[in-house]
């Protein structure tokens, strides 16, 4: 068990403002996707993931793992996106027996447009407000956090190297 000690008031103040900023940035970026592209953050995540996949298609299980969503959430999201014409179910793999999902032409168009618009919003709301030094420090800290917190492939919770 790790040692527990209370945060000092200035540490709580840091945490509170960090969480507030994260919430406000996330909310504004999600609103931008909805307003400017007529897609949700969930749709954006699926579109980008599929657009980066080989052949712009994946097995549904791979998509679920890539997004870190449970299969039920992925299934419901894909059903909604199929109705919008963004994705289509496919037979995946050489044997054609695995359920896959692929981008349609409309899905590719939506992904390309949303990536440009979302990138612009990220620049406007985040990057333009930072000096190169600030961005470098935040990136280094973020990489440390990911390395420390993200499970390594093949490891299960609690299985870490000592």
Rosetta blueprint (number, residue, H / E / L):
1 X L
2 X L
3 X L
4 X L
5 X L
6 X L
7 X L
8 X L
9 X H
10 X H
11 X H
12 X H
13 X H
14 X H
15 X H
16 X H
17 X H
18 X H
19 X H
20 X H
21 X H
22 X H
23 X H
24 X H
25 X H
26 X H
27 X H
28 X H
29 X H
30 X H
31 X H
32 X H
33 X H
34 X H
35 X H
36 X H
37 X H
38 X L
39 X L
40 X L
41 X H
42 X H
43 X H
44 X H
45 X H
46 X H
47 X H
48 X H
49 X H
50 X H
51 X H
52 X H
53 X L
54 X H
55 X H
56 X H
57 X E
58 X E
59 X E
60 X H
61 X H
62 X H
63 X H
64 X H
65 X H
66 X H
67 X H
68 X L
69 X L
70 X L
71 X H
72 X H
73 X H
74 X H
75 X H
76 X H
77 X H
78 X H
79 X H
80 X H
81 X H
82 X H
83 X H
84 X L
85 X L
86 X L
87 X E
88 X E
89 X E
90 X E
91 X E
92 X E
93 X L
94 X L
95 X L
96 X L
97 X L
98 X E
99 X E
100 X E
101 X E
102 X E
103 X E
104 X L
105 X H
106 X H
107 X H
108 X H
109 X H
110 X H
111 X H
112 X H
113 X H
114 X H
115 X H
116 X H
117 X H
118 X H
119 X H
120 X H
121 X H
122 X H
123 X H
124 X H
125 X H
126 X L
127 X H
128 X H
129 X H
130 X L
131 X L
132 X H
133 X H
134 X H
135 X H
136 X H
137 X H
138 X H
139 X H
140 X H
141 X H
142 X H
143 X H
144 X H
145 X H
146 X H
147 X H
148 X H
149 X H
150 X L
151 X L
152 X L
153 X L
154 X L
155 X L
156 X L
157 X L
158 X L
159 X L
160 X L
161 X L
162 X L
